[in-house]
Amino acid sequence: MEHDHGRISDMLPCLYAFAATGTAAILRVSESSATWAKKFLDLGPQGIMFLIPPIGIRGSAHSVVRVSGYDIDEGYLGSYQEEMVIICQVESVEGVKNVGEISAVDGIDCIQMGLLDLSASMGYL
């Protein structure tokens, strides 16, 4: 979604297809804000990728959104933090220098390198 036109509704067919095949969906949030994080989490992916872990900014609409099976999944509130994959993307030389500190943040499961942005930050377009 970061490089897309930003219509969340366009993701639904893909999410349905992933769910039908048992494939995990990880969405890259277009903006690191509580509003966008909530919109993406409400769609029910198995993970989201953005700069700040979602703990502390997640609202409580779990009973009316897809992620909890519209309140059918009674165990959702007790397990969502363990089941959610949190990915940080490093896109600069400074980020690479700080990857040890970034990986030490509680709750981060994976660090991905943004190779093209990293190259650009080094002057290699």
Z-matrix of the N, CA and C atoms (Angstrom, degrees):
N
C 1 1.448
C 2 1.523 1 112.68
N 3 1.323 2 118.82 1 -20.69
C 4 1.460 3 119.32 2 -178.77
C 5 1.522 4 111.27 3 -61.35
N 6 1.310 5 117.54 4 -37.98
C 7 1.455 6 121.58 5 -176.26
C 8 1.528 7 112.09 6 -105.47
N 9 1.315 8 117.16 7 16.08
C 10 1.458 9 122.63 8 -177.70
C 11 1.518 10 108.90 9 -106.04
N 12 1.308 11 116.61 10 178.47
C 13 1.463 12 121.07 11 178.66
C 14 1.524 13 111.92 12 -77.78
N 15 1.334 14 117.63 13 -7.44
C 16 1.449 15 120.65 14 169.31
C 17 1.514 16 117.61 15 88.87
N 18 1.331 17 118.77 16 14.36
C 19 1.465 18 119.76 17 178.26
C 20 1.522 19 109.41 18 -86.73
N 21 1.318 20 115.57 19 109.36
C 22 1.456 21 121.03 20 -177.90
C 23 1.521 22 111.13 21 -60.43
N 24 1.319 23 117.74 22 -35.02
C 25 1.463 24 120.50 23 -177.65
C 26 1.529 25 112.29 24 -60.47
N 27 1.329 26 117.66 25 -25.20
C 28 1.462 27 120.59 26 178.63
C 29 1.530 28 112.24 27 -69.93
N 30 1.330 29 118.00 28 -17.87
C 31 1.456 30 121.17 29 -179.92
C 32 1.521 31 112.38 30 -81.69
N 33 1.330 32 118.06 31 -22.11
C 34 1.455 33 120.55 32 -173.68
C 35 1.526 34 114.19 33 -57.32
N 36 1.340 35 120.45 34 -45.83
C 37 1.466 36 118.49 35 178.03
C 38 1.532 37 112.73 36 -58.16
N 39 1.319 38 116.76 37 -38.36
C 40 1.465 39 120.19 38 177.94
C 41 1.522 40 110.99 39 -65.94
N 42 1.318 41 116.52 40 -43.25
C 43 1.461 42 120.09 41 179.46
C 44 1.522 43 111.34 42 -64.10
N 45 1.324 44 117.41 43 -39.40
C 46 1.466 45 121.20 44 176.48
C 47 1.527 46 110.54 45 -62.63
N 48 1.323 47 116.65 46 -43.01
C 49 1.464 48 120.60 47 179.22
C 50 1.523 49 110.88 48 -64.60
N 51 1.321 50 117.26 49 -42.44
C 52 1.461 51 120.37 50 177.34
C 53 1.523 52 110.58 51 -60.84
N 54 1.329 53 116.93 52 -46.16
C 55 1.458 54 121.37 53 -178.92
C 56 1.528 55 110.82 54 -61.82
N 57 1.326 56 117.43 55 -39.60
C 58 1.462 57 121.45 56 -178.40
C 59 1.527 58 112.21 57 -65.32
N 60 1.323 59 116.80 58 -27.11
C 61 1.462 60 120.66 59 -178.60
C 62 1.525 61 112.81 60 -103.87
N 63 1.331 62 117.10 61 3.36
C 64 1.461 63 120.47 62 -179.57
C 65 1.513 64 113.06 63 71.87
N 66 1.323 65 116.84 64 23.42
C 67 1.464 66 122.02 65 -178.77
C 68 1.524 67 110.05 66 -93.19
N 69 1.317 68 116.65 67 132.32
C 70 1.464 69 120.81 68 179.00
C 71 1.522 70 110.28 69 -69.90
N 72 1.314 71 115.54 70 140.43
C 73 1.465 72 121.31 71 177.18
C 74 1.523 73 108.82 72 -111.35
N 75 1.320 74 115.55 73 129.56
C 76 1.458 75 121.77 74 175.09
C 77 1.513 76 106.69 75 -122.90
N 78 1.321 77 116.47 76 122.10
C 79 1.453 78 122.16 77 -176.81
C 80 1.520 79 110.28 78 -105.74
N 81 1.309 80 116.04 79 136.34
C 82 1.457 81 120.56 80 174.77
C 83 1.522 82 107.69 81 -91.94
N 84 1.316 83 115.54 82 116.10
C 85 1.460 84 121.79 83 -177.25
C 86 1.515 85 108.98 84 -69.73
N 87 1.325 86 115.74 85 133.61
C 88 1.455 87 120.66 86 -174.98
C 89 1.523 88 113.43 87 -72.22
N 90 1.309 89 117.63 88 -21.41
C 91 1.458 90 121.83 89 -179.57
C 92 1.519 91 108.59 90 -149.39
N 93 1.322 92 117.70 91 134.18
C 94 1.460 93 121.03 92 -179.91
C 95 1.518 94 110.24 93 -80.12
N 96 1.323 95 114.21 94 81.83
C 97 1.456 96 119.64 95 177.78
C 98 1.515 97 108.35 96 -142.82
N 99 1.308 98 115.59 97 157.72
C 100 1.460 99 120.17 98 178.93
C 101 1.518 100 111.16 99 -59.80
N 102 1.304 101 117.53 100 -38.93
C 103 1.467 102 121.25 101 -178.41
C 104 1.519 103 111.03 102 -61.12
N 105 1.329 104 117.68 103 -50.11
C 106 1.461 105 120.24 104 -179.00
C 107 1.519 106 111.52 105 -68.87
N 108 1.325 107 117.41 106 -40.07
C 109 1.465 108 119.73 107 178.88
C 110 1.519 109 110.50 108 -58.30
N 111 1.315 110 117.34 109 -44.65
C 112 1.466 111 120.99 110 -179.89
C 113 1.522 112 111.62 111 -64.20
N 114 1.326 113 117.04 112 -42.06
C 115 1.466 114 120.28 113 179.20
C 116 1.531 115 110.58 114 -61.64
N 117 1.320 116 116.47 115 -43.23
C 118 1.462 117 119.94 116 -179.03
C 119 1.521 118 111.20 117 -70.53
N 120 1.332 119 117.64 118 -42.31
C 121 1.457 120 120.44 119 179.81
C 122 1.527 121 111.40 120 -64.61
N 123 1.316 122 116.90 121 -33.17
C 124 1.459 123 120.52 122 178.63
C 125 1.526 124 112.49 123 -63.54
N 126 1.324 125 117.54 124 -22.90
C 127 1.458 126 121.19 125 178.91
C 128 1.526 127 112.21 126 -74.29
N 129 1.331 128 117.01 127 -18.74
C 130 1.455 129 120.99 128 174.96
C 131 1.508 130 117.49 129 89.51
N 132 1.332 131 119.71 130 32.22
C 133 1.462 132 118.64 131 177.10
C 134 1.525 133 110.31 132 -72.57
N 135 1.320 134 116.52 133 165.09
C 136 1.460 135 120.44 134 175.77
C 137 1.522 136 110.88 135 -83.38
N 138 1.309 137 116.70 136 -9.19
C 139 1.454 138 120.48 137 177.78
C 140 1.508 139 110.90 138 -166.42
N 141 1.318 140 114.93 139 156.73
C 142 1.455 141 120.95 140 172.63
C 143 1.518 142 107.76 141 -131.15
N 144 1.301 143 115.15 142 155.29
C 145 1.456 144 120.61 143 -178.04
C 146 1.522 145 107.85 144 -123.43
N 147 1.326 146 116.12 145 121.25
C 148 1.454 147 121.58 146 177.45
C 149 1.517 148 109.10 147 -165.01
N 150 1.308 149 117.37 148 -179.41
C 151 1.464 150 120.59 149 -169.35
C 152 1.522 151 115.32 150 -79.31
N 153 1.327 152 118.10 151 -28.50
C 154 1.459 153 121.06 152 -174.53
C 155 1.523 154 109.08 153 -121.11
N 156 1.356 155 119.02 154 128.54
C 157 1.463 156 119.41 155 177.78
C 158 1.533 157 111.13 156 -56.05
N 159 1.346 158 117.31 157 145.62
C 160 1.466 159 120.86 158 -172.97
C 161 1.525 160 115.34 159 -77.76
N 162 1.315 161 118.82 160 -6.79
C 163 1.454 162 119.57 161 -178.24
C 164 1.524 163 108.75 162 -65.08
N 165 1.301 164 116.36 163 126.28
C 166 1.454 165 120.96 164 179.37
C 167 1.507 166 113.65 165 103.53
N 168 1.339 167 118.07 166 -18.37
C 169 1.458 168 118.41 167 179.44
C 170 1.524 169 111.88 168 -119.51
N 171 1.323 170 117.11 169 1.92
C 172 1.468 171 120.93 170 179.57
C 173 1.520 172 108.35 171 -77.37
N 174 1.310 173 116.56 172 131.57
C 175 1.455 174 121.52 173 177.92
C 176 1.516 175 111.23 174 -81.52
N 177 1.304 176 116.94 175 -167.42
C 178 1.452 177 120.56 176 -179.29
C 179 1.522 178 110.54 177 -128.45
N 180 1.313 179 115.35 178 75.25
C 181 1.465 180 121.09 179 174.66
C 182 1.521 181 108.64 180 -118.67
N 183 1.329 182 116.08 181 22.95
C 184 1.458 183 121.37 182 -172.13
C 185 1.530 184 114.08 183 -58.05
N 186 1.291 185 117.66 184 -24.02
C 187 1.466 186 119.28 185 -176.23
C 188 1.521 187 113.37 186 -82.28
N 189 1.318 188 118.01 187 -7.79
C 190 1.464 189 119.87 188 -175.28
C 191 1.526 190 113.65 189 -126.08
N 192 1.336 191 117.31 190 15.63
C 193 1.460 192 119.61 191 -177.70
C 194 1.531 193 111.22 192 -127.42
N 195 1.323 194 115.17 193 163.35
C 196 1.462 195 122.55 194 -175.12
C 197 1.523 196 113.34 195 -59.47
N 198 1.330 197 116.96 196 -37.84
C 199 1.457 198 121.13 197 -173.33
C 200 1.530 199 112.82 198 -55.07
N 201 1.316 200 118.55 199 -33.11
C 202 1.466 201 121.61 200 -179.68
C 203 1.522 202 111.96 201 -100.15
N 204 1.320 203 116.06 202 12.59
C 205 1.461 204 118.90 203 -176.01
C 206 1.516 205 110.57 204 66.37
N 207 1.323 206 115.33 205 32.44
C 208 1.476 207 121.82 206 -178.51
C 209 1.527 208 110.33 207 54.42
N 210 1.336 209 114.39 208 45.02
C 211 1.460 210 124.63 209 176.31
C 212 1.525 211 113.38 210 78.84
N 213 1.320 212 117.49 211 9.65
C 214 1.466 213 120.06 212 176.15
C 215 1.528 214 109.92 213 -77.40
N 216 1.336 215 116.70 214 -34.69
C 217 1.465 216 121.59 215 179.66
C 218 1.528 217 108.72 216 -79.63
N 219 1.310 218 116.05 217 94.28
C 220 1.465 219 120.49 218 -176.73
C 221 1.525 220 112.78 219 -68.78
N 222 1.315 221 117.84 220 -20.00
C 223 1.458 222 120.74 221 -179.61
C 224 1.520 223 114.22 222 -92.04
N 225 1.324 224 117.76 223 3.13
C 226 1.467 225 121.33 224 -174.89
C 227 1.522 226 112.73 225 -55.22
N 228 1.322 227 117.90 226 -51.00
C 229 1.471 228 120.06 227 -176.05
C 230 1.520 229 112.76 228 -64.12
N 231 1.312 230 117.42 229 -27.09
C 232 1.457 231 119.95 230 -179.94
C 233 1.515 232 114.19 231 -85.93
N 234 1.346 233 117.45 232 -10.45
C 235 1.460 234 118.49 233 -174.11
C 236 1.522 235 115.86 234 -129.41
N 237 1.321 236 118.28 235 -6.12
C 238 1.471 237 118.02 236 -172.14
C 239 1.524 238 113.22 237 -62.61
N 240 1.321 239 118.68 238 -34.94
C 241 1.463 240 119.21 239 -178.41
C 242 1.528 241 111.76 240 -67.85
N 243 1.332 242 117.21 241 -35.63
C 244 1.458 243 119.89 242 179.42
C 245 1.524 244 111.78 243 -75.80
N 246 1.322 245 117.08 244 -27.98
C 247 1.457 246 121.05 245 -176.32
C 248 1.533 247 113.08 246 -89.58
N 249 1.306 248 118.12 247 -18.47
C 250 1.461 249 122.37 248 -178.59
C 251 1.522 250 109.70 249 -80.68
N 252 1.323 251 116.73 250 134.65
C 253 1.459 252 122.19 251 176.75
C 254 1.525 253 107.70 252 -98.69
N 255 1.323 254 116.11 253 126.66
C 256 1.463 255 121.31 254 179.20
C 257 1.528 256 108.01 255 -109.66
N 258 1.345 257 115.38 256 120.65
C 259 1.460 258 121.71 257 -178.11
C 260 1.523 259 108.82 258 -119.53
N 261 1.320 260 116.09 259 130.29
C 262 1.461 261 121.02 260 173.46
C 263 1.525 262 107.69 261 -106.41
N 264 1.311 263 115.72 262 142.62
C 265 1.459 264 119.75 263 178.42
C 266 1.517 265 109.38 264 -112.41
N 267 1.318 266 116.28 265 126.51
C 268 1.455 267 123.31 266 178.67
C 269 1.520 268 107.05 267 -97.59
N 270 1.349 269 115.29 268 125.53
C 271 1.462 270 119.81 269 -173.77
C 272 1.524 271 113.56 270 -128.34
N 273 1.332 272 117.62 271 12.70
C 274 1.465 273 119.24 272 -178.06
C 275 1.528 274 110.18 273 -144.92
N 276 1.313 275 115.01 274 163.40
C 277 1.459 276 120.72 275 177.11
C 278 1.526 277 109.45 276 -60.59
N 279 1.330 278 116.91 277 -41.86
C 280 1.466 279 120.25 278 177.79
C 281 1.528 280 110.88 279 -59.98
N 282 1.329 281 116.67 280 -40.41
C 283 1.463 282 120.63 281 177.28
C 284 1.512 283 112.07 282 -61.40
N 285 1.334 284 116.82 283 -41.75
C 286 1.468 285 121.04 284 178.05
C 287 1.527 286 109.81 285 -62.44
N 288 1.333 287 117.04 286 -42.29
C 289 1.468 288 120.52 287 179.17
C 290 1.526 289 111.82 288 -62.42
N 291 1.327 290 116.70 289 -28.48
C 292 1.460 291 121.37 290 -176.94
C 293 1.529 292 113.57 291 -103.42
N 294 1.326 293 117.53 292 13.59
C 295 1.460 294 120.14 293 -174.60
C 296 1.538 295 111.76 294 -61.97
N 297 1.310 296 117.92 295 -31.23
C 298 1.473 297 120.85 296 176.97
C 299 1.521 298 111.58 297 -62.99
N 300 1.314 299 115.93 298 -45.74
C 301 1.469 300 120.64 299 178.27
C 302 1.523 301 111.24 300 -67.47
N 303 1.321 302 116.42 301 -39.56
C 304 1.467 303 120.36 302 179.34
C 305 1.523 304 109.86 303 -62.67
N 306 1.333 305 116.76 304 -45.03
C 307 1.465 306 120.24 305 -177.78
C 308 1.524 307 112.27 306 -68.61
N 309 1.328 308 117.46 307 -19.15
C 310 1.462 309 120.78 308 179.37
C 311 1.531 310 112.64 309 -81.26
N 312 1.326 311 118.08 310 -8.94
C 313 1.466 312 121.00 311 179.97
C 314 1.520 313 108.85 312 -68.10
N 315 1.317 314 116.06 313 126.61
C 316 1.457 315 121.85 314 -178.95
C 317 1.525 316 110.87 315 -59.67
N 318 1.310 317 115.79 316 129.80
C 319 1.457 318 120.84 317 176.38
C 320 1.512 319 114.75 318 101.59
N 321 1.319 320 118.58 319 -13.65
C 322 1.464 321 120.49 320 178.87
C 323 1.525 322 108.50 321 -82.00
N 324 1.329 323 115.22 322 125.62
C 325 1.462 324 120.96 323 -177.11
C 326 1.527 325 113.49 324 -96.70
N 327 1.322 326 116.99 325 -26.35
C 328 1.458 327 119.56 326 -172.70
C 329 1.527 328 109.60 327 -155.11
N 330 1.310 329 115.66 328 145.69
C 331 1.460 330 121.06 329 171.82
C 332 1.522 331 107.17 330 -119.03
N 333 1.314 332 114.96 331 125.40
C 334 1.460 333 121.09 332 179.44
C 335 1.521 334 108.35 333 -110.28
N 336 1.297 335 115.80 334 142.04
C 337 1.454 336 120.20 335 177.98
C 338 1.531 337 108.65 336 -91.11
N 339 1.311 338 116.55 337 129.11
C 340 1.460 339 122.07 338 173.14
C 341 1.516 340 107.48 339 -89.04
N 342 1.318 341 116.11 340 87.23
C 343 1.465 342 121.04 341 -168.64
C 344 1.519 343 114.16 342 -61.03
N 345 1.314 344 118.17 343 -42.73
C 346 1.468 345 119.01 344 -178.91
C 347 1.526 346 111.34 345 -68.54
N 348 1.334 347 117.31 346 -42.55
C 349 1.457 348 119.62 347 177.30
C 350 1.522 349 111.29 348 -66.87
N 351 1.333 350 117.10 349 -37.04
C 352 1.459 351 120.29 350 176.76
C 353 1.531 352 110.15 351 -63.11
N 354 1.325 353 116.24 352 -45.46
C 355 1.486 354 119.41 353 177.30
C 356 1.513 355 110.58 354 -59.48
N 357 1.330 356 117.18 355 -43.79
C 358 1.468 357 121.10 356 -179.90
C 359 1.521 358 110.41 357 -62.36
N 360 1.348 359 117.36 358 -39.16
C 361 1.468 360 119.38 359 -179.52
C 362 1.529 361 111.22 360 -67.19
N 363 1.325 362 116.15 361 -17.25
C 364 1.460 363 121.36 362 178.13
C 365 1.528 364 111.60 363 -97.90
N 366 1.337 365 116.57 364 2.83
C 367 1.449 366 120.77 365 178.29
C 368 1.520 367 114.80 366 89.25
N 369 1.328 368 117.00 367 11.32
C 370 1.468 369 121.81 368 179.61
C 371 1.522 370 110.41 369 -109.74
N 372 1.304 371 117.09 370 91.18
C 373 1.452 372 120.39 371 177.24
C 374 1.486 373 107.14 372 -83.59
